[in-house]
Amino acid sequence: MDSLFDDLTDPPVPELPEGAHYVPRWLTLEHQSWIVRRFHEWTAGPVPIRSAKVRGHEMSVRTVCLGWHWRPYEYTREAVDVNGNRVLDFPDWMVRLGRKALVAATGDPHAGDDYTPDTALVNYYDDAARMGMHQDKDEQSLAPVVSLSIGDTCKFRFGNTETRTKPYQDIDLASGDLFVFGGPSRLAYHGVPKIYPGTAPEGCGLDSGRINITMRVTGLEG
C-alpha cells in the first residue's frame, strides 16, 4: 500500500533554451474563472474580438487587445482596421500579475521590478484554430513576453531564433499554465499547431476553447 501512489508525479518540465520558462498550473481555477469573466467584458467593446488579416488572409485565431491595438505589423491606440475606437486601457492588475509571473518563472525575486507591460494580445482558439510559427517582433522593446493559458490544452511549439523549422520543442500547455520567454529566447519562433478539444477543466470558466493572454512591453509612447 505504501508504494501504491509512487507513480503519481507532476509532468516533467522540459529543458528549455536560456530565457524561456514554463510553470505548470500557475493560475488557480479561481484565478482562471475571474480572468474569463474579464475576457467577456473586453470582447463586449469598445473594440470587438476579431480575426486579424495577415497578408490578406484571416487568422483562425480571434483577438481582442488591451493597451495598444495590434495588427500586422503595427501597434496603434485605435483599432483602425476594425471600427476606429480606442482600445481599452491596460489594467493595473495585469501589470502586477505580469511582475509576479516573472518572479515565479525565473525564481528571481527582483525579476519583475522593472517590468511594466503596456499591451496584451488576448487570443481565443476554437477547436479548429491554429497559429503558425512566428516571432513576436512588432514591439520596440525586447522585454519578456508573459503568456497565460486558460481552457483547452494546446500543443505549443517553441523553436529557435533563426528559422521556423527545427529545432523546436512541443509542450502541452494546459489551463492555468504560465510560459515566459525573454533574453536570448525573446525572438524565438513559436506557434500552436493543435488544440485538444474537451480538455478544459471544470471551474476554469470556459466550457470549450482556449484563451491565451500574452503580455508585452511595446516600447512605444503616446
N, CA, C and O of each residue as an XYZ file, in Angstrom:
888
protein
N       0.833     -1.210      0.000
C       0.000      0.000      0.000
C       0.865      1.257      0.000
O       0.509      2.256     -0.624
N       2.012      1.211      0.705
C       2.862      2.393      0.788
C       3.353      2.842     -0.583
O       3.604      4.029     -0.789
N       3.493      1.917     -1.517
C       4.039      2.254     -2.830
C       2.961      2.463     -3.889
O       3.275      2.660     -5.062
N       1.687      2.421     -3.479
C       0.595      2.451     -4.448
C       0.614      3.704     -5.311
O       0.321      3.644     -6.505
N       0.954      4.828     -4.713
C       0.872      6.095     -5.430
C       2.249      6.640     -5.822
O       2.387      7.829     -6.109
N       3.245      5.791     -5.835
C       4.594      6.252     -6.160
C       4.698      6.804     -7.575
O       5.551      7.649     -7.849
N       3.834      6.331     -8.482
C       3.939      6.748     -9.877
C       3.162      8.021    -10.156
O       3.142      8.488    -11.295
N       2.513      8.603     -9.135
C       1.779      9.855     -9.311
C       2.745     11.017     -9.123
O       3.036     11.428     -7.999
N       3.232     11.535    -10.236
C       4.186     12.637    -10.179
C       3.733     13.740    -11.128
O       2.946     13.501    -12.044
N       4.232     14.937    -10.902
C       3.956     16.031    -11.820
C       4.613     15.748    -13.163
O       5.646     15.081    -13.219
N       4.016     16.255    -14.259
C       4.649     16.058    -15.565
C       6.025     16.719    -15.579
O       6.215     17.777    -14.979
N       6.983     16.095    -16.265
C       8.331     16.672    -16.284
C       8.340     18.041    -16.951
O       7.659     18.258    -17.953
N       9.109     18.954    -16.393
C       9.278     20.265    -17.000
C      10.364     20.158    -18.062
O      11.485     19.760    -17.747
N      10.063     20.502    -19.310
C      11.053     20.312    -20.370
C      12.255     21.230    -20.178
O      12.148     22.303    -19.584
N      13.383     20.794    -20.686
C      14.578     21.623    -20.659
C      14.494     22.618    -21.805
O      14.522     22.234    -22.975
N      14.392     23.873    -21.471
C      14.162     24.922    -22.451
C      15.418     25.755    -22.663
O      16.305     25.765    -21.809
N      15.503     26.456    -23.796
C      16.661     27.321    -24.019
C      16.681     28.484    -23.031
O      15.663     28.819    -22.426
N      17.838     29.085    -22.882
C      18.007     30.181    -21.935
C      16.998     31.298    -22.221
O      16.806     31.707    -23.366
N      16.366     31.774    -21.157
C      15.385     32.845    -21.290
C      13.950     32.376    -21.385
O      13.030     33.186    -21.271
N      13.733     31.072    -21.593
C      12.380     30.513    -21.679
C      12.071     29.744    -20.399
O      12.923     29.028    -19.874
N      10.851     29.899    -19.907
C      10.458     29.293    -18.634
C       9.008     28.809    -18.721
O       8.150     29.460    -19.317
N       8.768     27.661    -18.117
C       7.435     27.042    -18.113
C       7.051     26.701    -16.681
O       7.790     26.013    -15.978
N       5.888     27.188    -16.255
C       5.398     26.909    -14.901
C       4.004     26.294    -15.019
O       3.036     27.019    -15.252
N       3.880     24.981    -14.864
C       2.550     24.339    -14.962
C       1.626     24.778    -13.832
O       2.049     24.978    -12.694
N       0.348     24.921    -14.184
C      -0.737     25.165    -13.217
C      -0.432     26.353    -12.287
O      -0.640     26.279    -11.076
N       0.052     27.421    -12.870
C       0.390     28.595    -12.059
C      -0.868     29.324    -11.570
O      -0.934     29.755    -10.419
N      -1.844     29.455    -12.438
C      -3.104     30.095    -12.065
C      -4.069     29.068    -11.467
O      -4.241     27.981    -12.018
N      -4.689     29.409    -10.353
C      -5.715     28.539     -9.779
C      -6.981     28.609    -10.618
O      -7.121     29.493    -11.463
N      -7.901     27.682    -10.389
C      -9.186     27.729    -11.093
C      -9.943     29.016    -10.782
O     -10.624     29.566    -11.648
N      -9.825     29.486     -9.566
C     -10.484     30.748     -9.200
C      -9.907     31.909    -10.002
O     -10.651     32.748    -10.510
N      -8.571     31.957    -10.116
C      -7.936     32.990    -10.937
C      -8.429     32.895    -12.379
O      -8.769     33.901    -13.001
N      -8.462     31.680    -12.891
C      -8.833     31.488    -14.294
C     -10.259     31.948    -14.571
O     -10.505     32.659    -15.545
N     -11.188     31.551    -13.728
C     -12.586     31.918    -13.969
C     -12.790     33.424    -13.839
O     -13.620     33.997    -14.545
N     -12.049     34.064    -12.954
C     -12.130     35.519    -12.812
C     -11.631     36.204    -14.086
O     -12.244     37.162    -14.558
N     -10.523     35.713    -14.639
C      -9.984     36.291    -15.872
C     -10.933     36.048    -17.038
O     -11.088     36.924    -17.889
N     -11.566     34.891    -17.099
C     -12.525     34.621    -18.172
C     -13.683     35.618    -18.123
O     -14.166     36.050    -19.170
N     -14.127     35.983    -16.943
C     -15.186     36.991    -16.838
C     -14.701     38.333    -17.376
O     -15.459     39.052    -18.026
N     -13.451     38.668    -17.110
C     -12.888     39.907    -17.660
C     -12.818     39.810    -19.190
O     -13.083     40.784    -19.894
N     -12.463     38.635    -19.685
C     -12.379     38.432    -21.137
C     -13.712     38.751    -21.803
O     -13.742     39.414    -22.840
N     -14.805     38.291    -21.223
C     -16.123     38.567    -21.814
C     -16.430     40.061    -21.782
O     -17.109     40.570    -22.674
N     -15.942     40.763    -20.773
C     -16.113     42.222    -20.729
C     -15.295     42.888    -21.835
O     -15.770     43.811    -22.496
N     -14.070     42.415    -22.029
C     -13.220     43.015    -23.064
C     -13.811     42.829    -24.452
O     -13.781     43.748    -25.270
N     -14.349     41.642    -24.722
C     -14.863     41.365    -26.065
C     -16.168     42.103    -26.351
O     -16.595     42.192    -27.502
N     -16.802     42.633    -25.303
C     -18.039     43.388    -25.488
C     -17.787     44.800    -26.022
O     -18.737     45.502    -26.369
N     -16.552     45.216    -26.093
C     -16.240     46.535    -26.638
C     -15.348     47.316    -25.718
O     -15.052     46.889    -24.602
N     -14.909     48.491    -26.204
C     -15.331     49.237    -27.400
C     -14.865     48.675    -28.729
O     -15.366     49.073    -29.781
N     -13.898     47.741    -28.694
C     -13.444     47.079    -29.923
C     -13.767     45.599    -29.795
O     -13.253     44.936    -28.894
N     -14.608     45.064    -30.678
C     -14.979     43.654    -30.548
C     -13.829     42.731    -30.913
O     -12.878     43.128    -31.586
N     -13.937     41.497    -30.456
C     -12.955     40.486    -30.841
C     -13.054     40.256    -32.346
O     -14.145     40.285    -32.915
N     -11.890     40.025    -32.993
C     -11.906     39.847    -34.447
C     -10.721     39.005    -34.868
O      -9.773     38.805    -34.110
N     -10.797     38.511    -36.103
C      -9.691     37.773    -36.698
C      -8.865     38.742    -37.531
O      -9.357     39.294    -38.515
N      -7.614     38.949    -37.142
C      -6.742     39.842    -37.899
C      -6.396     39.216    -39.242
O      -6.410     37.995    -39.397
N      -6.086     40.068    -40.206
C      -5.683     39.594    -41.525
C      -4.177     39.710    -41.675
O      -3.591     40.764    -41.429
N      -3.565     38.615    -42.082
C      -2.131     38.575    -42.350
C      -1.945     38.297    -43.844
O      -2.318     37.236    -44.344
N      -1.363     39.273    -44.543
C      -1.170     39.177    -45.986
C      -2.468     38.791    -46.706
O      -2.478     37.971    -47.624
N      -3.564     39.419    -46.251
C      -4.856     39.251    -46.912
C      -5.666     38.061    -46.465
O      -6.789     37.871    -46.934
N      -5.123     37.243    -45.561
C      -5.832     36.048    -45.106
C      -6.198     36.182    -43.633
O      -5.363     36.563    -42.813
N      -7.440     35.869    -43.300
C      -7.881     35.942    -41.904
C      -7.252     34.836    -41.073
O      -7.208     33.677    -41.487
N      -6.769     35.206    -39.902
C      -6.261     34.209    -38.966
C      -7.424     33.400    -38.405
O      -8.539     33.910    -38.293
N      -7.174     32.154    -38.055
C      -8.220     31.325    -37.439
C      -8.405     31.674    -35.968
O      -9.431     31.351    -35.369
N      -7.415     32.328    -35.397
C      -7.481     32.800    -34.017
C      -8.145     34.170    -33.993
O      -7.893     35.005    -34.861
N      -8.991     34.397    -33.000
C      -9.631     35.709    -32.839
C      -8.986     36.447    -31.670
O      -8.634     35.837    -30.661
N      -8.835     37.762    -31.811
C      -8.039     38.545    -30.873
C      -8.772     39.797    -30.417
O      -9.441     40.468    -31.203
N      -8.629     40.097    -29.128
C      -9.005     41.404    -28.589
C      -7.769     41.933    -27.862
O      -7.047     41.173    -27.217
N      -7.531     43.242    -27.972
C      -6.289     43.826    -27.462
C      -6.556     44.782    -26.312
O      -7.621     45.393    -26.220
N      -5.573     44.896    -25.446
C      -5.610     45.835    -24.331
C      -4.398     46.752    -24.427
O      -3.308     46.309    -24.790
N      -4.584     48.022    -24.104
C      -3.481     48.973    -24.080
C      -3.145     49.538    -25.440
O      -3.286     50.739    -25.671
N      -2.705     48.686    -26.336
C      -2.431     49.022    -27.723
C      -3.130     48.006    -28.608
O      -3.262     46.838    -28.244
N      -3.575     48.455    -29.768
C      -4.225     47.561    -30.730
C      -3.183     47.039    -31.703
O      -2.460     47.807    -32.337
N      -3.121     45.717    -31.809
C      -2.172     45.105    -32.737
C      -2.853     44.695    -34.020
O      -3.932     44.104    -34.028
N      -2.182     45.031    -35.104
C      -2.499     44.444    -36.400
C      -1.166     44.256    -37.112
O      -0.218     45.004    -36.872
N      -1.094     43.258    -37.986
C       0.192     43.027    -38.649
C       0.574     44.261    -39.481
O      -0.182     44.668    -40.364
N       1.683     44.827    -39.218
C       2.734     44.544    -38.241
C       2.950     45.829    -37.472
O       4.028     46.420    -37.537
N       1.941     46.265    -36.749
C       1.947     47.602    -36.169
C       1.032     47.664    -34.949
O       0.042     46.939    -34.853
N       1.397     48.557    -34.011
C       0.542     48.880    -32.869
C       0.003     50.299    -33.016
O       0.730     51.217    -33.395
N      -1.285     50.465    -32.709
C      -1.905     51.791    -32.663
C      -2.830     51.831    -31.457
O      -3.246     50.790    -30.949
N      -3.147     53.029    -31.004
C      -4.101     53.157    -29.897
C      -5.529     52.870    -30.355
O      -6.337     52.343    -29.591
N      -5.833     53.214    -31.594
C      -7.173     52.991    -32.132
C      -7.187     51.777    -33.052
O      -6.215     51.490    -33.750
N      -8.297     51.086    -33.032
C      -8.442     49.889    -33.871
C      -8.835     50.311    -35.280
O      -9.990     50.179    -35.683
N      -7.858     50.819    -36.020
C      -8.142     51.415    -37.324
C      -8.628     50.390    -38.345
O      -9.256     50.756    -39.339
N      -8.346     49.121    -38.109
C      -8.780     48.081    -39.055
C     -10.084     47.414    -38.629
O     -10.548     46.481    -39.285
N     -10.682     47.892    -37.526
C     -11.939     47.301    -37.043
C     -13.046     48.358    -37.072
O     -13.857     48.384    -37.998
N     -13.076     49.228    -36.060
C     -14.125     50.252    -36.013
C     -13.593     51.632    -35.655
O     -14.369     52.575    -35.499
N     -12.278     51.758    -35.523
C     -11.683     53.060    -35.237
C     -11.703     53.472    -33.782
O     -11.172     54.527    -33.436
N     -12.303     52.665    -32.921
C     -12.380     53.009    -31.500
C     -11.038     52.769    -30.808
O     -10.239     51.931    -31.225
N     -10.823     53.530    -29.745
C      -9.633     53.327    -28.929
C      -9.813     52.055    -28.100
O     -10.896     51.803    -27.572
N      -8.766     51.268    -27.989
C      -8.855     50.028    -27.224
C      -8.882     50.328    -25.728
O      -8.529     51.426    -25.300
N      -9.292     49.365    -24.959
C      -9.320     49.505    -23.512
C      -7.920     49.710    -22.959
O      -6.941     49.217    -23.519
N      -7.833     50.443    -21.853
C      -6.541     50.645    -21.201
C      -6.008     49.314    -20.676
O      -6.770     48.392    -20.387
N      -4.697     49.238    -20.562
C      -4.076     48.060    -19.972
C      -4.312     48.107    -18.466
O      -3.949     49.095    -17.827
N      -4.908     47.074    -17.881
C      -5.298     47.141    -16.460
C      -4.116     47.037    -15.498
O      -3.160     46.300    -15.740
N      -4.203     47.781    -14.418
C      -3.140     47.759    -13.406
C      -2.936     46.365    -12.828
O      -1.806     45.959    -12.557
N      -4.037     45.630    -12.639
C      -3.898     44.297    -12.045
C      -3.079     43.373    -12.942
O      -2.410     42.460    -12.458
N      -3.136     43.618    -14.257
C      -2.370     42.770    -15.159
C      -0.883     43.107    -15.114
O      -0.040     42.228    -15.296
N      -0.559     44.376    -14.872
C       0.840     44.750    -14.660
C       1.393     43.978    -13.457
O       2.473     43.390    -13.521
N       0.633     43.994    -12.367
C       1.079     43.290    -11.157
C       1.189     41.790    -11.412
O       2.113     41.141    -10.924
N       0.250     41.243    -12.173
C       0.275     39.817    -12.487
C       1.501     39.477    -13.339
O       2.147     38.452    -13.123
N       1.813     40.330    -14.293
C       2.986     40.104    -15.125
C       4.266     40.096    -14.316
O       5.158     39.285    -14.565
N       4.362     40.993    -13.351
C       5.556     41.034    -12.499
C       5.665     39.776    -11.643
O       6.749     39.215    -11.490
N       4.536     39.337    -11.085
C       4.539     38.110    -10.288
C       4.907     36.904    -11.158
O       5.575     35.979    -10.697
N       4.468     36.925    -12.409
C       4.762     35.818    -13.323
C       6.256     35.702    -13.572
O       6.792     34.594    -13.615
N       6.935     36.828    -13.736
C       8.382     36.777    -13.977
C       9.125     36.236    -12.760
O      10.089     35.484    -12.902
N       8.684     36.612    -11.584
C       9.301     36.102    -10.362
C       9.100     34.588    -10.276
O      10.033     33.840     -9.984
N       7.852     34.147    -10.538
C       7.546     32.714    -10.456
C       8.326     31.919    -11.506
O       8.784     30.810    -11.235
N       8.472     32.483    -12.689
C       9.119     31.761    -13.783
C      10.625     31.644    -13.590
O      11.216     30.605    -13.884
N      11.238     32.707    -13.098
C      12.704     32.738    -13.021
C      13.252     32.359    -11.658
O      14.410     31.959    -11.539
N      12.415     32.486    -10.619
C      12.902     32.265     -9.265
C      13.671     33.439     -8.705
O      14.187     33.371     -7.590
N      13.754     34.518     -9.469
C      14.453     35.731     -9.032
C      13.438     36.696     -8.441
O      12.558     37.161     -9.165
N      13.527     37.019     -7.144
C      12.524     37.887     -6.517
C      12.490     39.301     -7.087
O      11.540     40.043     -6.838
N      13.517     39.682     -7.852
C      13.568     41.024     -8.430
C      13.326     41.024     -9.939
O      13.469     42.059    -10.590
N      12.963     39.877    -10.493
C      12.817     39.774    -11.945
C      11.746     40.698    -12.497
O      11.841     41.148    -13.639
N      10.722     40.986    -11.693
C       9.636     41.828    -12.182
C       9.744     43.289    -11.811
O       8.847     44.073    -12.121
N      10.829     43.672    -11.151
C      10.934     45.039    -10.628
C      10.794     46.098    -11.723
O      10.133     47.116    -11.521
N      11.407     45.862    -12.865
C      11.400     46.858    -13.937
C      10.465     46.479    -15.084
O      10.553     47.038    -16.177
N       9.578     45.534    -14.829
C       8.701     45.046    -15.900
C       7.345     45.748    -15.831
O       6.609     45.596    -14.856
N       7.024     46.515    -16.866
C       5.727     47.196    -16.926
C       5.110     46.955    -18.296
O       5.244     47.792    -19.189
N       4.436     45.822    -18.475
C       3.780     45.562    -19.764
C       2.713     46.610    -20.036
O       2.040     47.079    -19.118
N       2.564     46.976    -21.310
C       1.574     48.005    -21.654
C       0.598     47.547    -22.730
O      -0.262     48.315    -23.160
N       0.729     46.296    -23.163
C      -0.255     45.754    -24.089
C      -0.409     44.261    -23.860
O       0.508     43.589    -23.386
N      -1.573     43.761    -24.203
C      -1.830     42.319    -24.170
C      -2.633     41.948    -25.402
O      -3.629     42.595    -25.725
N      -2.196     40.903    -26.084
C      -2.997     40.278    -27.121
C      -3.716     39.104    -26.459
O      -3.082     38.173    -25.961
N      -5.030     39.163    -26.461
C      -5.840     38.122    -25.836
C      -6.474     37.319    -26.972
O      -7.393     37.786    -27.644
N      -5.972     36.118    -27.168
C      -6.391     35.291    -28.301
C      -7.363     34.209    -27.855
O      -7.192     33.594    -26.803
N      -8.386     33.989    -28.678
C      -9.315     32.887    -28.428
C      -9.169     31.853    -29.545
O      -9.282     32.177    -30.727
N      -8.918     30.606    -29.150
C      -8.794     29.487    -30.070
C     -10.019     28.582    -29.935
O     -10.320     28.107    -28.839
N     -10.730     28.341    -31.044
C     -11.725     27.268    -31.007
C     -11.030     25.970    -31.409
O      -9.810     25.937    -31.572
N     -11.812     24.903    -31.567
C     -11.207     23.590    -31.832
C     -10.335     23.570    -33.087
O      -9.355     22.828    -33.154
N     -10.695     24.387    -34.080
C     -10.008     24.340    -35.366
C      -8.908     25.390    -35.495
O      -8.193     25.401    -36.497
N      -8.756     26.262    -34.521
C      -7.799     27.366    -34.648
C      -6.360     26.872    -34.542
O      -6.051     25.915    -33.832
N      -5.510     27.552    -35.264
C      -4.073     27.251    -35.259
C      -3.310     28.571    -35.287
O      -3.859     29.614    -35.641
N      -2.041     28.508    -34.909
C      -1.164     29.677    -35.021
C       0.155     29.201    -35.627
O       0.852     28.373    -35.041
N       0.490     29.726    -36.796
C       1.719     29.326    -37.452
C       2.948     29.845    -36.722
O       2.853     30.738    -35.880
N       4.086     29.286    -37.046
C       5.338     29.692    -36.417
C       5.654     31.145    -36.779
O       5.628     31.526    -37.949
N       5.948     31.938    -35.766
C       6.178     33.366    -35.957
C       7.042     33.901    -34.824
O       7.237     33.229    -33.811
N       7.551     35.098    -34.997
C       8.264     35.812    -33.943
C       7.402     36.973    -33.454
O       6.672     37.586    -34.232
N       7.492     37.266    -32.165
C       6.843     38.468    -31.628
C       7.858     39.599    -31.738
O       8.638     39.833    -30.814
N       7.846     40.301    -32.874
C       8.892     41.296    -33.118
C       8.346     42.644    -33.565
O       9.087     43.458    -34.117
N       7.062     42.891    -33.334
C       6.491     44.192    -33.669
C       6.690     45.205    -32.556
O       6.355     46.379    -32.716
N       7.230     44.762    -31.431
C       7.497     45.653    -30.306
C       8.888     46.284    -30.462
O       9.798     45.670    -31.020
N       9.036     47.503    -29.966
C      10.351     48.138    -29.953
C      11.181     47.673    -28.764
O      12.408     47.774    -28.780
N      10.513     47.164    -27.735
C      11.186     46.646    -26.551
C      11.378     45.141    -26.667
O      10.548     44.440    -27.247
N      12.478     44.655    -26.111
C      12.722     43.213    -26.050
C      12.540     42.680    -24.634
O      13.137     41.667    -24.268
N      11.711     43.363    -23.832
C      11.340     42.842    -22.521
C      10.589     41.524    -22.706
O      10.013     41.293    -23.769
N      10.584     40.659    -21.697
C       9.973     39.330    -21.858
C       8.488     39.371    -22.223
O       7.770     40.318    -21.904
N       8.064     38.319    -22.895
C       6.642     38.068    -23.150
C       6.141     37.106    -22.085
O       6.753     36.067    -21.841
N       5.031     37.453    -21.454
C       4.394     36.608    -20.443
C       3.122     36.027    -21.043
O       2.239     36.774    -21.466
N       3.019     34.710    -21.084
C       1.901     34.032    -21.720
C       1.141     33.184    -20.703
O       1.737     32.400    -19.964
N      -0.187     33.352    -20.673
C      -1.063     32.603    -19.774
C      -2.110     31.847    -20.585
O      -2.663     32.383    -21.546
N      -2.381     30.611    -20.199
C      -3.344     29.768    -20.902
C      -4.529     29.436    -20.003
O      -4.362     29.135    -18.821
N      -5.734     29.496    -20.584
C      -6.952     29.118    -19.869
C      -7.843     28.337    -20.820
O      -8.034     28.738    -21.968
N      -8.391     27.218    -20.345
C      -9.320     26.437    -21.154
C      -8.684     25.169    -21.684
O      -7.923     24.502    -20.984
N      -9.004     24.841    -22.934
C      -8.496     23.606    -23.532
C      -6.971     23.620    -23.629
O      -6.357     24.665    -23.844
N      -6.378     22.448    -23.468
C      -4.944     22.283    -23.643
C      -4.576     22.463    -25.122
O      -5.345     22.104    -26.013
N      -3.409     23.015    -25.359
C      -2.917     23.143    -26.733
C      -1.529     22.514    -26.843
O      -0.827     22.341    -25.847
N      -1.157     22.182    -28.061
C       0.231     21.837    -28.355
C       0.941     23.142    -28.720
O       0.614     23.778    -29.721
N       1.903     23.526    -27.907
C       2.663     24.760    -28.103
C       4.038     24.392    -28.633
O       4.766     23.613    -28.018
N       4.382     24.956    -29.770
C       5.664     24.650    -30.400
C       6.613     25.827    -30.193
O       6.352     26.935    -30.659
N       7.715     25.576    -29.489
C       8.683     26.632    -29.187
C       9.998     26.304    -29.858
O      10.603     25.266    -29.592
N      10.438     27.201    -30.735
C      11.579     26.905    -31.577
C      12.814     27.737    -31.291
O      13.109     28.078    -30.146
N      13.514     28.047    -32.339
C      14.770     28.784    -32.252
C      14.589     30.180    -32.831
O      13.516     30.512    -33.337
N      15.635     30.997    -32.758
C      15.521     32.394    -33.189
C      15.871     32.604    -34.658
O      15.760     33.721    -35.163
N      16.291     31.548    -35.353
C      16.793     31.714    -36.722
C      15.813     31.254    -37.797
O      15.786     31.818    -38.891
N      15.012     30.239    -37.496
C      14.188     29.632    -38.537
C      12.880     29.107    -37.956
O      12.794     28.805    -36.766
N      11.862     29.003    -38.811
C      10.573     28.444    -38.391
C      10.624     26.920    -38.236
O       9.714     26.318    -37.667
N      11.668     26.319    -38.733
C      11.763     24.856    -38.726
C      12.564     24.383    -37.512
O      12.905     25.174    -36.633
N      12.851     23.106    -37.478
C      13.587     22.536    -36.345
C      14.948     23.192    -36.202
O      15.506     23.674    -37.188
N      15.494     23.221    -34.987
C      14.993     22.541    -33.779
C      13.879     23.312    -33.082
O      13.905     24.539    -32.992
N      12.900     22.553    -32.592
C      11.849     23.108    -31.752
C      11.396     22.042    -30.768
O      11.723     20.863    -30.905
N      10.636     22.484    -29.772
C      10.073     21.568    -28.783
C       8.560     21.742    -28.752
O       8.059     22.859    -28.877
N       7.841     20.654    -28.589
C       6.388     20.687    -28.416
C       6.056     20.480    -26.951
O       6.497     19.513    -26.330
N       5.276     21.399    -26.408
C       4.875     21.362    -24.999
C       3.357     21.469    -24.946
O       2.782     22.341    -25.598
N       2.708     20.616    -24.196
C       1.266     20.727    -23.998
C       1.004     21.745    -22.896
O       1.291     21.493    -21.726
N       0.456     22.896    -23.277
C       0.103     23.930    -22.304
C      -1.346     23.738    -21.885
O      -2.256     23.790    -22.713
N      -1.550     23.517    -20.596
C      -2.877     23.269    -20.052
C      -3.420     24.530    -19.377
O      -2.729     25.542    -19.258
N      -4.651     24.439    -18.949
C      -5.310     25.574    -18.310
C      -4.580     25.968    -17.027
O      -4.343     25.135    -16.153
N      -4.228     27.249    -16.928
C      -3.514     27.756    -15.764
C      -2.016     27.818    -15.937
O      -1.317     28.352    -15.076
N      -1.501     27.277    -17.045
C      -0.052     27.239    -17.251
C       0.501     28.619    -17.614
O      -0.161     29.437    -18.252
N       1.729     28.837    -17.183
C       2.467     30.064    -17.464
C       3.676     29.724    -18.328
O       4.383     28.749    -18.072
N       3.901     30.543    -19.356
C       5.100     30.404    -20.174
C       5.675     31.797    -20.386
O       4.951     32.732    -20.728
N       6.971     31.927    -20.181
C       7.659     33.214    -20.323
C       8.834     33.026    -21.262
O       9.563     32.039    -21.161
N       9.021     33.975    -22.184
C      10.242     33.942    -22.987
C      10.807     35.351    -23.155
O      10.127     36.286    -23.577
N      12.089     35.451    -22.803
C      12.805     36.711    -22.878
C      14.274     36.447    -23.099
O      14.667     35.322    -23.408
N      15.095     37.480    -22.941
C      16.534     37.307    -23.095
C      16.897     36.698    -24.435
O      16.386     37.141    -25.464
N      17.776     35.682    -24.455
C      18.187     35.062    -25.712
C      17.049     34.375    -26.462
O      17.168     34.099    -27.655
N      15.936     34.095    -25.759
C      14.796     33.418    -26.393
C      13.666     34.371    -26.776
O      12.611     33.936    -27.237
N      13.887     35.661    -26.587
C      12.792     36.618    -26.800
C      12.250     36.573    -28.231
O      11.047     36.728    -28.437
N      13.107     36.366    -29.204
C      12.662     36.350    -30.598
C      12.586     34.933    -31.174
O      12.686     34.742    -32.386
N      12.411     33.954    -30.304
C      12.252     32.576    -30.769
C      10.946     32.429    -31.555
O       9.924     33.008    -31.188
N      10.990     31.661    -32.621
C       9.772     31.321    -33.351
C       8.914     30.391    -32.484
O       9.431     29.525    -31.779
N       7.608     30.589    -32.554
C       6.695     29.762    -31.767
C       5.329     29.737    -32.439
O       5.007     30.609    -33.246
N       4.531     28.731    -32.099
C       3.212     28.613    -32.688
C       2.368     27.582    -31.956
O       2.819     26.942    -31.006
N       1.135     27.437    -32.419
C       0.186     26.489    -31.829
C      -0.389     25.630    -32.956
O      -1.322     26.060    -33.635
N       0.154     24.415    -33.171
C      -0.343     23.579    -34.262
C      -1.601     22.778    -33.939
O      -2.206     22.194    -34.838
N      -2.006     22.743    -32.660
C      -3.145     21.877    -32.330
C      -3.795     22.294    -31.024
O      -3.118     22.696    -30.078
N      -5.120     22.193    -30.984
C      -5.919     22.327    -29.771
C      -6.521     20.961    -29.449
O      -6.950     20.241    -30.351
N      -6.551     20.606    -28.177
C      -7.142     19.329    -27.748
C      -8.543     19.604    -27.206
O      -8.676     20.009    -26.051
N      -9.591     19.396    -28.005
C     -10.958     19.706    -27.566
C     -11.369     18.899    -26.334
O     -10.945     17.758    -26.145
N     -12.196     19.517    -25.513
C     -12.755     18.819    -24.362
C     -11.815     18.659    -23.190
O     -12.079     17.852    -22.299
N     -10.724     19.405    -23.165
C      -9.743     19.255    -22.088
C      -9.790     20.400    -21.072
O      -9.037     20.391    -20.099
N     -10.661     21.377    -21.288
C     -10.773     22.474    -20.329
C     -11.283     21.935    -18.993
O     -12.299     21.241    -18.968
N     -10.610     22.233    -17.887
C     -11.042     21.694    -16.595
C     -12.313     22.374    -16.091
O     -12.524     23.565    -16.321
N     -13.140     21.621    -15.415
C     -14.343     22.199    -14.816
C     -13.946     23.277    -13.807
O     -13.081     23.067    -12.956
N     -14.592     24.422    -13.924
C     -14.311     25.506    -12.995
C     -13.388     26.578    -13.527
O     -13.178     27.595    -12.867
N     -12.820     26.365    -14.738
C     -11.895     27.364    -15.278
C     -12.626     28.547    -15.886
O     -12.016     29.585    -16.144
N     -13.939     28.405    -16.120
C     -14.724     29.495    -16.691
C     -15.039     29.329    -18.156
O     -15.887     30.043    -18.692
N     -14.364     28.387    -18.825
C     -14.613     28.111    -20.239
C     -15.121     26.687    -20.393
O     -14.546     25.753    -19.833
N     -16.193     26.520    -21.149
C     -16.669     25.179    -21.456
C     -15.872     24.555    -22.594
O     -15.676     23.341    -22.635
N     -15.418     25.392    -23.509
C     -14.648     24.901    -24.647
C     -13.762     26.023    -25.161
O     -13.979     27.196    -24.859
N     -12.763     25.642    -25.943
C     -11.855     26.629    -26.496
C     -10.754     27.009    -25.523
O     -10.716     26.553    -24.380
N      -9.863     27.856    -26.008
C      -8.701     28.266    -25.222
C      -8.511     29.774    -25.316
O      -8.599     30.359    -26.396
N      -8.252     30.387    -24.178
C      -7.849     31.790    -24.128
C      -6.352     31.830    -23.836
O      -5.864     31.151    -22.933
N      -5.643     32.629    -24.605
C      -4.220     32.849    -24.356
C      -3.973     34.353    -24.240
O      -4.291     35.119    -25.150
N      -3.410     34.753    -23.122
C      -3.059     36.152    -22.887
C      -1.542     36.283    -23.011
O      -0.796     35.613    -22.298
N      -1.096     37.139    -23.909
C       0.341     37.419    -23.991
C       0.565     38.892    -23.675
O       0.116     39.777    -24.404
N       1.262     39.134    -22.584
C       1.615     40.493    -22.178
C       2.956     40.868    -22.789
O       3.881     40.057    -22.829
N       3.051     42.104    -23.263
C       4.281     42.577    -23.879
C       4.552     44.023    -23.451
O       3.660     44.709    -22.952
N       5.771     44.466    -23.648
C       6.153     45.865    -23.494
C       6.419     46.386    -24.892
O       7.351     45.929    -25.553
N       5.609     47.346    -25.359
C       5.763     47.813    -26.735
C       6.995     48.707    -26.913
O       7.626     48.697    -27.970
N       7.333     49.483    -25.870
C       8.391     50.478    -26.025
C       7.928     51.723    -26.748
O       8.737     52.575    -27.115
N       6.607     51.828    -26.954
C       6.030     52.968    -27.677
C       5.541     54.027    -26.697
O       5.312     53.739    -25.522
N       5.387     55.233    -27.181
C       4.820     56.318    -26.390
C       3.615     56.892    -27.120
O       3.462     56.746    -28.332
N       2.756     57.558    -26.328
C       1.601     58.192    -26.949
C       0.297     57.523    -26.599
O      -0.761     57.955    -27.055
